[in-house]
Amino acid sequence: MGWRYRHLRSELKKLEPRRTYAIPLSALRPFKRGDFTAREAVNAVRRAARNMNAEVYVRGEKIYIRLRPSCACNV
């Protein structure tokens, strides 16, 4: 089962630039059926945010997303 990138991307577009968001891995459950690893989740978020100039990394059980000021959120 694959990730729902469109739905994930639409949620990421709601985030404000210049802020860092900590998202628990469990919050990504609606975007994929079945189990997933932290690495798979980070790669999915990076792919969903590829045109948004975002920094995505994982620490522990949370994924951190920071949108840079030159965010092209409407792409």
HELIX and SHEET records of a PDB file:
HELIX    1   1 TYR A    5  LEU A   12  1                                   8    
HELIX    2   2 LEU A   25  PHE A   31  5                                   7    
HELIX    3   3 ALA A   38  ALA A   48  1                                  11    
SHEET    1   A 3 THR A  20  PRO A  24  0                                        
SHEET    2   A 3 LYS A  62  LEU A  67 -1                                        
SHEET    3   A 3 ALA A  54  ARG A  59 -1                                        
END                                                                             
